[in-house]
Amino acid sequence: MPTDPASPLAPLTQRAREIRAAFDAHNTAAGRPTWTPLQLAQGFSADVGALNKLLMMRAGLREAPPDLDARLAHELADCLWSILVLADAHGIDLEKSFHNTMDSLEAKLRP
């Protein structure tokens, strides 16, 4: 689904598409299949697991490397990439869905 060019997510979505295309080309050149949306979701699950470990380090529950902040930033960016490509692959207008979801949550939280 094309992203509205005026959307703040448009440049991020476009960059995510470019990197996904580069991954596809890399895998094809290496004789491997390109990833399906389901496989992208499985990769996302692995990234979320890595993010959890880094957050445990940040909370002092695991030994942390000196470059923890850089690793955390990297993993958050990986997760955002996955969300952008999954939304794109499934034709989801992520900006609209985000606002609708936040409006719904806000309505539930109002006294």
VENCOR-V268309 format. One line per field, one symbol per residue. phi: phi as a letter, one per 20 degrees, with the letter a starting at -180 (. if undefined). psi: psi as a letter, one per 30 degrees, with the letter a starting at -180 (. if undefined). burial: b if it has 16 or more other C-alpha atoms within 10 Angstrom, else e. A space follows every 50 residues. Layout:
phi = ???
psi = ???
burial = ???
This chain:
phi = .feggeffegfffffffffffffgfffffemdffeegfffffffgfffff ffffffffenecfdffegfffffffffgffggfffffffdmeefffffff ffffffffeff
psi = kkkkffkffeeeeeeeeeeeeeeeeeeeegglllkleeeeeeeeeeeeee eeeeeeeefgflkklfheeeeeeeeeeeeeeeeeeeeefghkjeeeeeee eeeeeeeffk.
burial = eebeeeeebbeebbebbeebeeebeeeeeeeeebeebeebbebbeebbeb bebbbebbeeeeebeeeeeeebeebbebbbbbbbbbbbeeebbbbeeeee eeeeeeeeeee
